Amino acid sequence: MSDDETTKIDDTDGIAAVRLHRDDQPDGFRVLVDRLWPRGVAKSDLGHDDWDRDVAPSDDLRRRFHGGHLTFHNFAQAYEAELRRSDAPQDLLDRFAESGKDLLVLLYAAKDEEENHALVLADHLRELTEDA
């Protein structure tokens, strides 16, 4: 088992954020949620149903976070604000519902499985489903 597989996949409320390089990939409606296509990954090898750049952090926010100009806490707050101003998260939930699958799998390439945008997105999507 690789180091990243020691982290349990949280699939609370039918939504899971999963690093795309894990060997233990769950089945479901699999959506890449990175703005940029991950390096070294062929599109035919990912096994994804969709690539949704619209739910990813803006280029400016992504650059500021990866450049070390924002703590994860500040990044998460700013990203949550972006998500609240956008229809893209609800559009993603609608496509998931239409898929007929039981689990929405948010795929991301970030190495950090505890502090990344997909976890913020997963929490936001869970809140939207609770409010519905």
C-alpha positions in Angstrom: 0.0 0.0 0.0 1.4 3.4 -0.9 1.5 6.3 1.6 -1.5 8.0 0.1 -3.6 4.9 0.5 -3.3 5.1 4.3 -5.8 7.9 4.2 -9.4 6.6 4.3 -11.6 7.9 1.5 -14.5 9.9 3.0 -17.6 9.2 1.0 -20.1 11.0 3.3 -23.4 11.8 1.7 -22.4 10.1 -1.5 -19.5 12.5 -2.3 -15.8 11.5 -2.2 -12.7 13.6 -3.0 -10.0 11.1 -4.2 -6.5 11.7 -5.4 -6.3 10.4 -8.9 -3.0 8.6 -8.4 -4.5 6.2 -5.7 -4.7 2.5 -6.6 -7.9 2.1 -4.6 -10.3 4.1 -6.7 -14.0 3.9 -5.9 -16.6 3.4 -8.6 -19.1 6.1 -9.2 -19.6 9.2 -11.3 -16.0 10.2 -11.7 -15.2 13.9 -12.3 -11.8 15.5 -12.6 -12.1 18.8 -10.7 -8.7 20.4 -11.5 -8.6 23.5 -13.8 -5.5 22.1 -15.5 -5.1 18.5 -16.9 -2.7 16.6 -14.7 0.8 16.1 -16.0 1.7 12.6 -17.2 -1.9 11.3 -17.3 -3.3 10.3 -20.6 -7.0 11.2 -21.0 -7.7 7.7 -22.0 -6.1 6.3 -18.8 -8.0 8.3 -16.2 -11.3 6.5 -16.5 -13.3 9.6 -15.8 -16.9 10.5 -16.8 -16.4 14.2 -16.9 -13.8 17.0 -16.5 -15.3 20.1 -14.8 -12.9 23.0 -14.8 -15.8 25.3 -13.8 -15.8 24.0 -10.2 -12.0 24.4 -9.8 -10.5 27.4 -8.1 -9.9 30.4 -10.3 -6.4 30.7 -11.9 -5.6 33.7 -9.6 -6.6 31.9 -6.5 -4.8 28.7 -7.5 -1.6 30.6 -8.2 -1.7 32.5 -4.9 -2.2 29.3 -2.9 0.4 27.3 -4.7 2.8 30.3 -4.6 2.6 30.3 -0.8 0.8 33.6 -0.6 -2.3 32.1 1.2 -2.7 29.7 4.1 -5.0 26.8 3.4 -7.6 28.3 5.7 -7.6 31.6 3.7 -7.6 29.7 0.4 -10.5 27.6 1.5 -12.5 30.7 2.5 -11.8 32.4 -0.8 -12.6 29.3 -2.8 -15.8 28.8 -0.9 -16.8 32.4 -1.8 -16.1 31.6 -5.5 -18.2 28.5 -5.3 -21.1 30.4 -3.7 -21.1 32.9 -6.6 -21.2 30.2 -9.2 -23.9 27.9 -10.7 -21.2 25.3 -11.6 -21.5 23.3 -8.3 -25.2 22.8 -8.7 -24.7 22.0 -12.4 -22.3 19.3 -11.3 -24.8 17.9 -8.8 -27.4 17.8 -11.5 -25.2 15.9 -13.9 -24.4 13.5 -11.0 -28.1 12.9 -10.4 -28.7 12.3 -14.1 -25.9 9.7 -14.1 -27.8 7.3 -11.9 -24.7 6.5 -9.9 -24.6 6.3 -6.1 -21.2 8.1 -5.5 -19.8 11.3 -6.9 -16.0 10.9 -7.1 -14.2 14.2 -7.3 -10.7 13.4 -8.8 -7.8 15.7 -8.1 -4.0 15.6 -8.7 -2.8 17.5 -5.6 -0.4 15.5 -3.5 -1.8 16.7 -0.2 -4.8 14.6 0.7 -5.7 16.7 3.7 -5.5 20.2 2.4 -6.7 20.6 -1.2 -9.5 22.3 -3.2 -11.4 19.0 -3.8 -12.1 18.7 -0.1 -13.5 22.2 0.0 -15.6 21.5 -3.0 -16.9 18.2 -1.5 -18.0 20.0 1.6 -19.7 22.7 -0.5 -21.5 20.1 -2.5 -22.7 18.3 0.7 -24.1 21.6 2.0 -26.0 22.1 -1.3 -27.5 18.7 -1.0 -28.5 19.3 2.6 -30.2 22.6 1.6 -32.1 21.0 -1.3 
